[in-house]
Amino acid sequence: MTQARLTKDVNVSVRTQYDPEQSDPRRHFYFFRYFITIENKSNRVLQLLYRHWQITDSSGEFREVEGSGVIGQQPVLHPGDHFTYESGCNFTTDLGLMEGSYLMQDLETHENLMVDIPEFRMEVPWKGN
């Protein structure tokens, strides 16, 4: 299932996938991939400068991750452009939640915009059975 959120004319959509090849449930290691698309629906040229993640697993363990750009890039999105990337996250439980935000900048006015990343759930396929 895809989650999406529109903030200040920037749409962020997320799709997740459990990765059994990189996971080892016997050792309480569950790895998930997530695929994010950022769409600039505004009439401004925007650059993604910074990311901030809040990550929680089903045991209540909380982590924060922040840093410049995404996957080593600070993409520039012209009106109508989109940027898609893939990343991953590991948990010690078979269920986790992530949410966060991107700091983007209007390259003409230098105005900073906080863009929400919708909360999304990462769950092993057999969890619902």
Secondary structure, DSSP 8 states (H G I E B T S, - for coil): -EEEEEETTEEEEEEEEE-TTT-BGGGTBEEEEEEEEEEE-SSS-EEEEEEEEEEEETT--EEEEEEESBTTB--EE-TT-EEEEEEEEEESSSEEEEEEEEEEEETTT--EEEEEEEEEEEE-GGGG-
